[in-house]
Amino acid sequence: MRVIVYWLVSLTLVCSLLPCSASMPLRGLAAMGRADAARVPPAWLRPMLDTEYFGGCLDHPQARGSRGAGACNLFCTGCPDRAICASCLPSHPGHKTIQIRRSSNSNVVRVADVEDLLQVSDVQPYLLNGHAAVFLKKRPMAGKGRAGEVRCEECERTLLNAAYRFCSIGCKLDALPNDLDFTVSFVVPPKSDDETESDSSSHDDDQPSAPTSAQDGEGESSSAMAAKPSSGQHGHSKGVPKNI
């Protein structure tokens, strides 16, 4: 990041010393540099994708007794060195934590849990227990997978809706360096007043918790995916598939 800032400052100084006509192309490059720097994903995103979840907590081994208890299914954006369990939360006051869930033997997050931190409206969502969820990383597939006209721009997995570009957060992150037209970004756009009021009345179910028996590493069944979600980034016009 320091290198980017240094480059922008140097470019700005050069532009100020050149005649107006000669500095126009450089100013355009400086604007492109600022736009590229603005869409840099948060430093904790890659660690969140690569972290291993649902193992026992080394700090709270006594919590492993019951099914799901003591499982490290939480990620702290302020301390992105390892997964944590619900008993670790008092040691992370004021930190933003994200609950990781399991479906189809893969890690997912609810859109509602990350939509204030990441722009994921171009990632294919699925219904998980009535909530829109997105996969953290691409899933294995045989060959080119199912036939279809709409595919993930990074791994070519078939998507179920042309409104989306990626099958997972990881594929979107991998596509970012090659996005020369600046259309891929994790920056969250400002919310409208209506969305802000809606969010303030729907946070009663957003607190992280220990995993339930349906979240502690077992795949979700399709019968658990039902109602249309009301999440901001995926709950309006695009529609959400009812299967993973």
N, C-alpha and C positions, 0 to 999 in steps of 0.2 A: 504493500500500500504506500509506503514511503517513496518507493521508486516512482509510482504513478504520480504522486503529488509533486515530486521534484521535477518530473518530466513536464507536467502541466505548467508549473511556475516558470520553468526555463522557456517553454514555448510561448507563454504570454509575454515575457520580456523581449523575446525576439520579434514578436508581432508589433510591439510598441515602438521598436526602433526602425521598422521598415515603412516605406511609403504605403499609403492606403491601398493602392491597387495591388501591390506585391504581397501585402499581408493578408489579403482576403482568403487565399487557399489555406494559409496556416491557421487562420482563425477558425476555418471550417474543421481543420484537423483537431484543434483544441476543443471545439464543441463536441466532436466525436469522442475525444478522450474523456471528457467530463461525463458524457452519456454512458460510456462503457464503465467508468469507475462507479457511477451511481447504481448500476445493476449488479455489482459484485455481490454474490450471496454471502450470508453471514458466516463467520469463521467456524461456527459450531455445526453447520449443516453436514459437511462431509463426515465428521466424527459421528453424528447421529445416525447416518446411513450405515457406517461401517462397524458400529458397536454391536457386540453380541448381547442379546437379551434373554430373559427368562431363566437365567442360571441362579443358583443360590447366592445370597448376599454374604460376603466375607465378614462384613461388620456386624451382621445380625444372624449368625448361624442358628440361634435359638428359635428363630421365627420360621424354620423350615418344616415344622411338624405337620400342619394341615395342608390340604391340597391348594396350591397357589400362594400360600402365605410365604413371605420372605423371598419371592421371586423378583428379580431385578427387571421390572417392566417399565421403569421411568427413566427419562433422559433429562438432565439438568443442562440448560443452555449456558448457564454461568460456570459450570464445572464439567466440561465435556470430555472428561478423561475415561469415564466408565459408566455403565448403567447403575442405577440405584433402586432400592426397594422403598416401599411405603414407610418403613421405619426410619429411613434415612432423611425423610423430609424435614424434621426439625433442625437438622444440621445445614439446611439450605434455605434460610429465611430470606424472603424477598426475591428468590430466584424463580425464573420461569421454568416449569417442568412440563414435559410432554409425555403422556401415557402411550406406550407402544402396545399394540394389540396383535393378535394372530388370526389369520384367515387363510385357508388353502395352503397351510404350512409356510406362510410368508408373513413378514412383519408389515403392519399397516398402521396408519394414524387417522383419527377422525379429522375431517376437514375443519370442524369447529375448534379443534384443539390447536391448529396451526395457522388458521387463516388470518390472525392478527400479526403473524410473524413472517409468513411466506405467501407469495402469490401462487396458488396452485389451481387456478380456474381452468388452465389448459391441460391438466392431468386427468386422465379418465378416472372417475370415481365409481364406487360400487356401494351398495347398501350393506351395512353390517349392523345387525340388531336395530334397524330403523334409522341409522345415522350414515351420512355420506362419509366414505373412507377412501383413502388413496394408498397404494402400495409404496413402500420406501424404495425398493429396488426392483429391477426387472426380474421376472420369473423365468425359469427354464422352459424352453419349448422345443419340440421336435421339429426339425426342418424350419419351414417358414410359418408353421402354425396353420390355423384355419384360413380358408380363402376369404378375402374381403378387400374392398377398395380402400378403406381407411386404415392406415397403419401408423404405428409409433414412428416418429421421425428419426429416432435414434436406433432402436433395435428391430423395427419392422414387425413387432407384434400387432396382430389385428386389433383395432379399436372398434367399439360398438357405436360410436357416434362421431360424426364428422366435425363436431364442435371442439373436439379435443385433439391435442397434438402428441401427447406422450402417455405411456402406460404407467409411469412411475415417477416419483420425485427424482430418483437417481438418474433416469434417462434424460430428464429435463436438465439436470445439473451437468451431465456429460455433453449435452448439446450446446451448452452456453459458449464455450470457447470458439466454436465454429459458426456462431450466429453473427454474420457480418451485417445483417440489416437491423440489428438491435430489437428484434421482436420477442426474444426470450429473456425474461426477467423474473426475479423473485421478489421485486419491490412491491409492497402492498399499496394499491392506490388508495387515496383518501376516501373515507366512507361518507355517504350522504347522511343527512340528519335522520331520515327514516330508518336507515340501517343501524345507526348508532342507538336509537331508541329501542329498536328490536333486540339488539344485542344485550342491552342493559337488563332486559326482562327475561333472558334465556340462559343465564350463566349458572343456574342452580345445579346443573348436571355436569359442570365442567371441571370439578375438583378431581385431581388425580387420586387414585386409590389402589389398593392391592388388587391383583387380577382375580376375576371370578373364575369358576371352573370352565367357563366358555372362552376365557382369554389367556389361560396359563400355558399355551403352547399347542392346543388342539385346534384343528381347522374348524371353521364355522360351517354348519349345514345350511343349505339353501332355504330351509324353512325358517331360519332365523332372520332372513332378510325380507323385510316387508314394506313398511310405510314409507312414503315419500318424505325425505328430510327437509328441514327448513333452514339449513345452513346457508350463510350469505353467499359464498363463492360458488356453490353448486346447487343451490336450492330454488332457482327461479325458472328459467326457460329451457335449459338444456336437457333436463331429465336425467335420471340416474338409473343404470341397469340394476336389476334385482338379483343378479347372480354374480359370483366371483369365479 
